[in-house]
Amino acid sequence: MARYQRRRKNPTPDVSGVLLVDKPVEWTSHDVVNMVRSRFRFNKVGHCGTLDPLATGLIVVVIGDATKLSNHLTADDKIYQTNLTFGKETSSYDAEGEVTRTAPYEHITEDALRECIASFQGDQMQIPPMVSAIKKDGKKLYELARKGIEIEREARPVKMNSLDISRIELPEVDFTLHCSKGTYVRVLCKDIGDKLDSAAFMSGLRRTQSGIFTLDKAHTVAELKEMERENVEPLILPLADVVAQLAELKQS
C-alpha cells in the first residue's frame, strides 16, 4: 500500500521593504498596519511615526526585515501642513477634544502673528499633552486623561527647523512645519495661542514628508483596498534600495 504524504501549501515568500501610505482621516496608524498585514498576508509589518486619527498623510509602513529599521526611520525629521484656529482651546489641543476655554483673537495683527510663529523656530522645550501615548508609571497618559486625571509632565527638547505661513484668514492660519521627531504640533498650536494672549487649537494636520520619504509617492488606502498582493509588491521600495539611500544621505 502506497504511503500517503500530505502536501503542504507553499509558504508566502517573504518581502522586505517600505510601502508609503496616505492615511485618511479617522484611521489610526495601527489601522493602516493591520490592513496591509491582513490584506496582503505579510508576516511582519510596522510603521515609522504615529499620526493621530484626525490627521492625514504619510505613513511609512515597513515590511519584513525592514521592520529592523523602524527606530532609525522614526527618528527622522517630519514635515506637516498645519491648520490652526484661534478663539478656542480644547482638552486635546485639536478638533477632537472638548472646548475648555474661549478667548478673543481680534487683537492679533498679521505682524504680531508672523513674529510669534517665527519665535518658535529653533530648539524648544515642549511639554507633551495629557492626551498622548507617553507612559507614566506604566500607564499611557491618555488613559489617565480619560479618567479626568492630569499629572505633571516633563518638558522635552524638540526642534522646529522652519515654520512657513501660507494663509492668514483669522481665525484660521495655515503654515508648513519642518520639525524633529517627537514634536507635538497640537501643543505648538496651543502655545502660539497662549503667546498671543488668545487661545488656539490644531484644526487640521497633514504629514507630507518623513525623512527621505514624501507623500507624492504614497498610495491611498482606497487604492490599496482594490489591489491584490501581486499588484502591491511592485509598489514596495526594496530594503536594499532604502538602505542605499540612507547611506548616500549620510555621506552627503
N, C-alpha and C positions, 0 to 999 in steps of 0.2 A: 504494500500500500504506500503510495507516494505521500511524503510528509508535506503538510500544508504550511506554507510560510506566509505570514501576514505581511501585506505590503504597507509600507509606511508612506505617508504623504510627504512629498518633498518639502523641506522647510523653506519658509520665505527667506530669500537671500538678504543678508544684511546690507543696509545702505547707510553711509555716513556723510553728513554734510549739513548745510544750512538752508532752511526754507524761510523765505521772507513773507510774512502775512500782514495784511492790512486789517487790523482788528476793528469790528464795528462797535457802535455804542451798545452798552448793556451787556456785552460779553466780557467775561473775565479773561485774564491771560491763561488761567488754568483751563477755561473752556476751549480756548484755541488749541492748547496742547492735547487735550482729550480728543478733540475732533480729529486732529492729524493722526494721533496714535490709533484710534479705533477704526477710522475710515480706511486708512492706507496700510494698516497692520504692521506698523513699525514697533520693534520691541522696546527701544529706548528713545524717549522724546522729552525734551526740556525746553526752557526758554530763557532768554537773557534780558531781564529787566521787566518788572511788572508794570502794567498800565491799569489804572482804576477803571471800573466798569463804565463810567461816563466818558472816559477818554477814548479816542480812536487813534488809529495809525499803526506805526511799525512795531511788529513783534518779531524778534529774531528767534526762530524755532530751530533748535539743534537736535539732530537725529543721529542715532548710533554712537560711534566713537567721538563725534563732535560734541557730545554732552560733556566730555572732559574739558572742553574749552569754556564751559559756562561761566565760571568765576572770572576768567580773563576777559571775556566779551562783556560781561555785566559791568565791569569796571570802566568801560569806555564812556566818553562824553556823549551827551544826548542833545538833540535839537528839537524844540517844540514850537508849534504855532499856538499862541495862547490868547484867550479872550478873557478880559477882566471886566467886571461890572461893579461900579461904585453904588453906594447908598445903603447896602445891606451887608451884614456879616452872618455867616451860618455856622452851625455846630461843627461841620466837617470842612469848612472853608471852601466848599464847592457848591454846585447847584443841587446836590443830593441832600444836603443837611437842612435842618430847620433853622429858620431865621432867628438869630439870638439878639440882634440889635439893628437899629437903623440909624443913619446919620446923614446930614446934608452933604452934598457934593458940589453945589452951585458955585462955591467959592474957589474951586480948583481951576486954575488957569492952565493954558497949554504950556507956558514956560515953566510953571511950577511942576507940572506933571512930568515933563521931559527931564527936568533937573532931578526930581525924585527918583525916577526909574534909572537914570544914569548913575545915581549914587549907590545902587546895588551891584554895580559891575565890580568884578574882582573877588577876592577872598572874603567870605562871610561866615558868621556863626549863625546857624539856623536851629530853632527849636522844633523838633518833629511834632506833628499834630497828634491828639489823642486817637483820632480815627486813622490808625495806621497799623501795619503788621509787625511793628517793632515789639520785641518781647521784654517784659519786665517781670523778674522772678518766675519765668516760665510761662507767663500768660501774655497773649497779644494785647496791645493797647486798645484795639477796637473792641475786644471782648469786655474790657473794663469799662469802656465808654458806653457800651450798650446797657450796663448796669448803673449808669449815672456816676461812675467813679472817675475822678480826674486825679492824676498823680503828677508830681514834678518830673519834668523831662530835662535831660542834659542837652545843651546846645551842641551841635555837631558842625564840623568845618565843611563848607561847600564852596564851590567857585562858580561865579557867573562870568563866563568869558565875554558874552555880549548880550545886550538887550536892545533890539531894534524895533521901534514903534512903526506900525504900518497903517494904523487908523485910529483917529480920535473923534468919537461922536458920543460925548458924555451922555449918559453914564457909562458907555462902553468904550473900551480901549483894546486894540489888538496889537500884540507885539510878538516877535520871534525871539526865543531864548535859547542860547547855547550854554549848556551848564555841565557840571561834573555829575558823576553818579551820586545817588543819594539825595539829590535836590528835590524838595517838595515844592512844586510850582504853586500849589494852592496856598502854602504858607507864605510864599513870596507875594502873592496877590493880597493876602490879608495884611502883610507887613506894609505894603505900599499904601493901602487904605489908612492904616494907623498913622503912618508918617505924614500923610496929607490931611490929618485931622478929620478923617471921614471914616467910612467903612467900605470894605470891598470883598468880593469872593471870586473864585475862578469859575467862570460860566462856560468855558469851553477849552478843550486841550486836544491837540493832535500831534503825535510824535512823527517827525519827518526824517530823522536820522539817528542812528545808534552806531557810533564808531565808524567803521568803513561801509556800513550798510545804509541804503537810502530807500525811502518809501516808494520812489518811482519804479523800483524793481520788485515791489511786493505784489502779492496776489490776494484778491479779496476772498473772504470766507465763502461768499456766494459762488465764486468761480471754482473754488476747490471742491465744494459740495457736488459739482457737476462732473468731477473728474474721477477716474479710476487710478489705481496705483501706477499702471504703466504710463499714464498721462502726466502724473505729477513727478515721477522720478527725474525726467529731464529738467525740471524746474529747480531741483536741489543743487545748490552750489557744492561741488565736491570738497571734501575735507582738505585734500592736498592743495587745492586752489586757495582756500581760505587761509591756510597756514602760510602759503607763499605770499599772499597779500599782506598779512600781518608782519611777516619778516621784512618785506620790502618797505612797509611803512616805518618800521622800527629803525631801519638803516638810513632813511631819508632825513 
